[in-house]
Amino acid sequence: MDANESKRVVLVDHDEAFGPVLTNVLGSGYSLTWIPSVSDAISILERDEADVVLLNWDDDPDATGEKPSRELLRAISELSLAAPLIVFSWDTRRETALEAIRGGAFDFFVQPLSVLELRFAIDRAYRRMALARELINAQRLIGTKYVDGLLGNSKAMEYIFEVIHKVAQVFTTVLISGESGTGKEVVARSIHRLSARANKPFVAFSACALPESLIEDELFGHAKGAFTGASQSRKGRFEEAQGGTIFLDEIGDLALPLQAKLLRVLQERQVERLGSNAPIPLDVRVLCATNRNLEEMVRQGTFRQDLYFRISVVRIQLPPLRDRLDDIPLLADHFLTAFAVAHKKEVRGLTPNFVTALAGYEWPGNVRELQNVIERCVVLADGPQLHIEDLPPEISRLGVSAEIRRGSFHESVRSFKREVLRTALRLHNGNKLRAAQELRISRCYLHRLLNQLDLHVDPVDSEDADSLSAAAELTLAEGEPEQAEDELVASVGEAR
């Protein structure tokens, strides 16, 4: 959605006097439509013509004794894509808030309304709706922009996803390079899974997994009687991958004689077993990987130049985790969820300092090391959240210094503040009151920081109606510019 586009707000209220007043106090950027009938509101939602819905919870029962507002809540819960519903009421009972939140309401406010609080709630709901629409569009494009098994929303990973989809549709050899732990085999499996060979074998072989004397036999197989103890013929890895894909990991560790034999196999598309002169035709896609600098090895004469050109028709360079810090919270949360289930632990979230420390570490072992660290933390955790104290000492000491090494002093401070606020808000499902309490600052100061840093964090669904109700009851501090507007909204509400 365009940032300059008006937010389409639908007000469902039996009192027509409230609509014009709310339109005036909300100001520009909000297009408000007053709808007295719940059935008309449902029609608008079904046509996806609303971004946010405001609902007066205090309507009168109909002839059947049921309140129409509850009907609207049920209708929204049944739609595949429905605008978030913000409920307001004069009823201060906790049970009322629980009923609305459990029924699927996005937020709950006790009247009289605070315009500033209401604007924040509408803006949060609008961003959630925008993200929901973007997700649907992304799912339509899932065949071209997303790779199952790989996580990341950084620019570097978006490029990797794009290249994977392109090379999966062709037969050419691919060289996947990157440091240990960056996910080279995951990329290779993704290419195979997205290709026309997906229902054929995927055979992985690491050149450093066996002694040099056994590698040739493993790759090319042997004929009966080829050497002492060869009582029968045996297929090699290339034959096992017939019709599918073979992944040669750590290809830079191959000795020069084996490099020459591999080059011949790739050129002639056939293999000869040890002890046999009969060529066996191959229909195999070849993917290679290395964590070594093959160009330097070519210059030093330890890797054949002709083989290098043959295997690197397309090259995918995987970035180290330290160069994609934006992906660390996503990866950490994914591993947390997976290991909490695997180890049957009641661990659900990451504290702000925990994430900050993760972002400050260099991660020499990359994603694999992050995965191991999160599993260790989950196993040893005592509470429902992972704290900085749960991390190994070499990482936990970085909790405060994560952003200081990058950029100027002011840029570092700004970046650090953004990360701390973002994590605190996500930890508390977007609830600013609880986030402020976590950070030991006032709610007003939190709002000012969010505006100064241009930071927007969307909440997720929560059944914590008590905290939502408490946040809704807060009013603006005396002297705030919105105070007069709040009084105007309250006076209209009191008059009806």
N, C-alpha and C positions, 0 to 999 in steps of 0.2 A: 504494500500500500504506500502511496505517496505520503511523505511526511507532512505536506501542506494540505492534504485532503481532510475535509471535516469528518469528525467522528459521528457516525449515524447512531443517535441515541433514541430509543423508543421508551416513552414514559407510559406505563399502564396504570391509570389512576381514575377512579370514578369522579374525582373533583376536577373539573375543567379549569378552575382558577389557578391551579398550581403550575400548569404547563407554561403559560406566558411568563410567570415570575421566574421559573427555573431557567427558561431560555435566556432571559436578560442577565441573570447572575452568572450563568456558566460562561457567557461571553463567546467570542469568536473561536472557531476551531471545533465547535460542537453544533451539530444539526439535530435539533430535538423535535420529535414527532409525538404528539399526545394521542393516545389510543385509550378510549374508555372501556372497550370490549376485549375480553380475553380471547375470544374466538378470532377477532380481527388481528390481534397480536400474534396468535399462532400462525395465521396465514402469512404474515410478514416474515416470520422466522422461517417458515417452510420455503419461502422464495429467497432466503438469504439476503434480505434487504435491511438488516440491522447489524450493527457492530456490538452494541451494548443495550441491555434492557434494564430499565428501572421499574420496580414493581412495588406498589403500595400493598403491604401485607394485611392492612386493616380493613379489608372489604367486608361487606355483609354477606351472609350465607344466601344461596339461591333457594329455589323451591324445594330442592331435595335435601336442604340442610348443609350442603357442602359449599365451601368458599371457592370462588372461581380462581383465586390466586394459586391455590394448590393444583388446580387443573393445568395452569400454565407451567408450573414447575414440572409436572409429570410429562407434559408435551415436550418440553425442552430436553428432558432426560432421554426421550425416545428418538430424538433427531440425531443423525450422524454428524452433522455440523450445526451447532446452535450457538447463538450469541450468549456470552456470559450474562447471568442474571444477578443484579444487585438489588437486594431487598431492603426496604426501610419500614419502620414501624414505631408506634408510640409505646408498644409493649416492651417493658424492660426485663421481663422474666427470661432467665437463662434457657428454659425449655423452649421458648419461642424461637430463639436464635438457633438452638440445636435442630429444631424441626426444619427450619429453612436450609441450614447448611447441609444436614444429612440428606435433604431432598435434592441437593445439587446446586444450591445458590452459590454464586461466586463470592459474595461478600454480604455482610449484614450490618445495617446502621440503625441506631436508636435515634429517634427524633428528639429535639430539633436538629436538623442537619447542619453540619459544618461544610461550607462550600469548598474549602481547601481540601478537606478529607474526601469529599465526594469527587472532586476533580481527580485526585490521585487514584481513587478506586476506579473511576471510568477509564483513566489512561492505562492503568494496569490491565483492566479487562480488555481494552482495545488492543493492546499489544499481544495479549494471549490469543485473541481472535485472529489477529494478523498472522501469528505464528502457526495457528491451526490451519489457516488457509494455505500458508506457505508449505506446511507439511504435506497437505493433500496434493499440491502441485508437484512437490518433490517426489512423492510416491508415484505420480504419473510418469516421472522421468527416472524412476529407479533403475531402469535398464541402462542408463547412460551416465549417471552421476554418483552412484553409490556402489560400494563393493562390500558384500557380505563377508564378515570376518575381520574387516579392518575398521579401526576406529580413528576418528580425527575430523576436526572441522577447520583446521588451519589451512592457509593458502597452499602450503607445501603438499599437504595430503590431498587437497582437491585436485591438484595437478597430477599426483600419482594415480588417483582414481580414474582420471580422464585417460591417461596413457594405458592403464590396465585394460580398460574397455576397448581401446583401439587395437592393441596388439593381440587381444584375445580372439579377434575375428580373422586373423591372418596366420600363416604357417611359419613365419620367420623365427630365427633364433633370437633369444633375448638374454641379455646379461644384466643381472640384478646385483647391484653393488651397494655396500653400506657397512657400517660398523656391526660388530657382533651384537645381537639382540634387537636389531631394528625391524625384524620381521620379514626377512628375505624369503623364507620358505612359505610364509603366509601369503605373500604376493604371488609366488609361483603357483600355489594351489588355487588362488583366486583366478589367475589367468586360465588355468586348466578348467576350472568350474564354469567359467563364462564362455568357453570355446565350444566348438562343435564336437570336441572330443570328450566332453564332460562325462559321458557314459562309458568311457574306455579307461584303462588303468592309468593311475598316476604313480610313478615309481620314483622315490627319492633316494639319492645316494650321496654320501659325503666322502670326499677324497681323503679326509684326515681320520676317518673312522677305522681304517684297516691298514696293516703294513703294506708297503709298496709291492711286495711279492705277491699279495693276494688280490690287489686291485684289478689287474688285468683279467683274472679269472672271474671276479665278481661282475665286471662290466660286460665282458664278451662271452663268458661261458667256456666250456671245454667239451671235447669229444671223448668218447670212451677210449681209455688207454692212453690219453694224452700225457699222463705222468703217473708215477707210482701211486696207487690208491684210487685212480680214476676208474672205478669199476663200471660206471655208466655215464652217458652224456648228461650235460647239465646246461640249462639256459642261463644266459647272463642277464643283467638288468635291462639291457637294450631290447632283448627279445621279450622280456616280461612286460615291457611297456608298449609292445606292438599295437598300433592303432591309437595309442594314447600319448602320454607326455612323460618324458624322463627329466628329472631335475637333478643336475649335477652341482652339489654344494661344495664350496671351498675349492673351486677348480684351480685356483692359483697354487694349490699344494701338490698338483700332479707333477711327477718327474718328467723330464724332457722326452725320454723314450715313449712314455705313455701319452704325452701330448701329441706326438707324431701319429700314433695309432688312432687316437681319438679324431684327429684331423682327417684321416683317411676315411673313417666311418662317416663323418659328417659330409665329406665331399661326395662319396660314392653311394651313400644311403644304403649301405649293406655292411654286414658284419661277418667275420670268420671266427668260429670258435677255436680255442687253443687246440692244437693237434689236428686241425682239419683245414683243408683248402677249399671247402665248399662254401661259397658266399651265400648268405641268407639276406634277402631283401628286407629293408626296414621301412616302415611307415610310422615314424616317431617324431613328435615335436620335442625339440631340445631347449630347455631353459637352464641357464647356468647362474651361479652366484659366487661372490667372493667378497671378503672383507679386506683384501689386499689391493695395492695400487698396481694393476696389471700393466699400465703404460710404463711405469718405472721399471717393472720387471722385464718388459720388452727391451728397454734401453740397456738394462744390465745383462741381457742375454739369458735370463732364467725362465722366460716364457716366450713361446714361439709367436712371432708377429703374425704369421699367416693364420694361426689358430685364433689369435685375439680378434682379427678382423672377421673371422668366420662366426664367432660366437657373439659378437657385439654389434650385430646389425641394428638392433634397438637396445638402448641402455636405459635402465631405470635406476636412478641414484636415490636411495632412501635416506632422508635426513636423520641425523641423530636426534634423540629426544630433547636435548638441550637447545636445539634450534626450532623446536615446535612446542614451546612452553604453554601455548594456548590449549593444547590438547591434554595437558596433564590432569586438570580436574575431571575431564570426561573419562579418561582412561582409569583414573583412580576410583571414580564412582562405579565404573563398570566392574572393575576387579573386586571392589568392596562387595557389591551385590552378589557376584558369583561365588566368592569365598564364604560369605555369610551363609549362603544356602548350603554350600558343600560341607562346611564345618558345623552347621546347625547353631550359628551364633546370632544373638539378637543385636547385631551392629547395623545401624541404618544410615549414619551420616558422618561427615567430615567437618571438624571445627575450622574456623578461619586460619588460625596459626598453623594447623596441620598442613593445609593446602599451601600456605605461604612458604613453609619449610620445603615442601616438595618442589616448588618452583625455584628455590634457591640452590638446589643440588645439581651437580653436573651430570649425573647419571651415566657413568662410563659403561654400564651394562645395558643402557637404553631401556626399551619397553620391558624386556625380560626381567631386568633388575627391579623396575617399578612394580611389576607383577609379584615378584618374590617379596618385596618389602610390604606391600599391602596384605599379602597372605599372612606374613609374620605378625603384622599389627592386628589383624582380625583374630588370629588364633590366641594372641596374648591379651586382647582387650577385655576389660572388666565391665565396661558400661555400654550404653547404646550408641556412643559416638567415639570416633577415633580422635585423640588429642595429640598434641605435639610430643607429650611425654611417652607416647606409644612408639615413636619412631626410634631407629637406632641413633646413637649419640652423634655420629658423623653427619646426620641429616637434621636432627632436632635442633642443633645449635644454629642452624641457618634460618630459624623462624622469623627473625627480625631483619636479617640482612639480605633477604632474597632479591629485592629490587634496587639495593643501594649501589650495586656494581654497574648498573646500566644507566647511561644518560647523565644529564646534569643533576645537581642536587634537587632542584625544584621538580624536574621531571621524575626523578626517583621517588620523591615524597608523594607526588600525585599518583603515580602508578601503584605505589604501595597502598595508599588510601583506597583506591578503586578496588584492588584485590580483596582487601580486608572487608570493605562494605559489601561487595558482591557475595563473598562467601558467607558472611553473617546473615544476609537476607535469604540466601538459598537455604541455609541451615534451618531458618525459622519460617520456611514456606512463604516468603515475601512479607511477613508480618513485621512492620517497622517498629512497633512497640517492643516486641521481644528482641529484635535485632539490636535496638538501642540499649536495652538492658544487658544484653550479652557483651556489648562493647563498652558499657558503663559511660554512656553519653546520653544527653537528653534527646527526646524524639524530635524537637524543633531543630536541634543542631544536626541531627541525622538528615532531616529534609534539606537543610541548607547545603550540606555536603553533597547530597545526591544531585542537587541543581548545579552546584559549582563544578562537579566532576562530570556532568552530563551522563549520569549513570542510571540505567534502567534495568531492573532485574524483575522478571516476571515470577509471580508466585505459582505454586502448584496447588492442586486440590488438597484440602485439609478438612478434617472433621473437628478441629480445635475451635469450636464456635465460641468457647469462653474467651479465648484470646482475641478473636475477631470482634466480639462484642465489647471487650474492654477497649480495644483500639478505636472502635467507632464512637465510644462515649467521650473521647478526648475532644476538647474544644480548643480553638486558637488562643494563644496568649494575648493578654490585653494589649491593644495598640496595633495588632496585625492589620494590614490593609483590607483583609477579607472580612473583618469583624462586622462591618455595616451590612455586607451581603448576607452573612449568617443570620443576623437579626431579622433581615427582610424575609428570608426563607422561613425562619422560625415563626414570625408573626403570621404569615400566610397559613402555616400548618396549625397554629393555635386557633386561628379564626374559623377553621372548618370543623 
